[in-house]
Amino acid sequence: MKTQLKLIMLPLLSSFVFGACIYTSKVEGKKFTLPKSFVARKGEAAKKKVEPGRWWRAFSDANLDRLIDESFKRSLTLEQARAVLDQAKAAYKAAFGGYFPTLGVTGNASRSRTVSDFGPPIGVREMESNSFRASIGVSYEVDLWGKVRYAVKGAKNNIRASTEDLRAAYITLAAQVSEGYYLLVQLRSQLKLTTQTIENRQAHLDLVTRRYKEGLVSALDVYQAQGSLATAKERRAALQGKLKSGTYALAVLVGRYPGEIKAGALDKLPESVATVETGLPAHLIMQRPDLRAAKARMLAADAQVGAAFAAHFPSINLSASIGGNFDPTGWIYSLIAGLTAPLFSGGKIAAEVKRNEGALRQMIAVYKSLLLNAVKEVEDALVQATTQRERVKWLEERVAASDDAFKLSTDQYTQGLIGYLPVLSAEQSYFAAQTELIVARRELVSARIQMCRALGGSWMDKEIAKRGKK
């Protein structure tokens, strides 16, 4: 009988052992295709990996540097990302603990009294007894099918993903603070321009009013000058409101309440912005933290499939205990080996494997989608940098021409050669050209910021390490 049982169990156990090797990773070593070069920079591929570093320092603005450094210290977004990373590290330690046996101690004490009536001549007798029992037990599940191994692998990749999320949060925060800062510079520049325009229009209104009183022009010129002045004052009020709101938004990004930061008084945007050399997409795109995080999550999902698949196979548990009544004759020893194999689960295990396979396919699709968008973001930034430089160049010429036209029309009106409408039209064209030039220069700065953001990098690692030691 024993021989027959061995013959039956041997092939079953062999099938389990070899079955554990059935699942293989669906993504490890898999290559995802990328274009050979950027469309916007054909023939300009560099061989070295580009690392933008702390790119905002290229603007040489100490106030911007101060605000970004403060945001790194106070940002609640970064604090949330750090907390998620700590959770991932704790989960990894919990998963890694599956490699080790579980040791436990139990103990109890009792006191009992027995009352017996033996009748005469013995009578009633009372007996008391004390009992002390303790035991130490150890249990261990053999990771023969990789349940623990896959859990640890998944947890490790979750740490990598959370670390990359923290890096991405630093990059996003630096870009947001820079964008917010230069939006304020744009608003101050526009406010300064509008204030100068109000002064010019007030002078024009005085000139038109004087000429009206002299009977040289009609009341229509006065009404047009008054309307133009009112429009400029309305625009100044709107800009002042936007400037306050923008300052409040920047304060929140830095991690402070509105009104608690000094956003500076810079009212002139950089007239030129340095370009960023680019290389092959593989050298650029793959250093982005969001892509590395997505890849780590993809590997974690792959490990979850392996863990779910391992549930098909039996669990082998070893346990041992020693205990007793602190009496050499009362010690009890035990050593147990147990095997639990799933025979029927109503399709639960297979369904769990399918669910995890679906989650893996989702992560693969997410990763591919991020690759596409990452390439697009770099392409957009390259195009914006090129077109905005071209736009700034022509706007500067437009501003110069509009200025000449405005000055000439003002002189001709003063001499009585033309009516006020051409002056008003020339002045409005000059103001519009200046406004567009201010916006274009800010968008050129924004293109540089977005390019550096799209390149990713790991320049924040020292900051993360320093904060992690606290």
Secondary structure, 3 states (H helix, E strand, C coil): CHHHHHHHHHHHHHHHHHHCCCCCCCCCCCCCCCCCCCHHHCCCCCCCCCCCCCHHHHHCCHHHHHHHHHHHHHCHHHHHHHHHHHHHHHHHHHHHHHHCCEEEEEEEEEEEEEEEECCCCCCEEEEEEEEEEEEEEEEEEECCCCHHHHHHHHHHHHHHHHHHHHHHHHHHHHHHHHHHHHHHHHHHHHHHHHHHHHHHHHHHHHHHHHHHHCCCCCHHHHHHHHHHHHHHHHHHHHHHHHHHHHHHHHHHHHCCCCCCCCCCCCCCCCCCCCCCCCCCHHHHHHHCHHHHHHHHHHHHHHHHHHHHHHCCCCEEEEEEEEEECCCCCCCEEEEEEEEECCCCCCCHHHHHHHHHHHHHHHHHHHHHHHHHHHHHHHHHHHHHHHHHHHHHHHHHHHHHHHHHHHHHHHHHHHCCCCCHHHHHHHHHHHHHHHHHHHHHHHHHHHHHHHHHHHHCCCCCHHHHHHHHCC
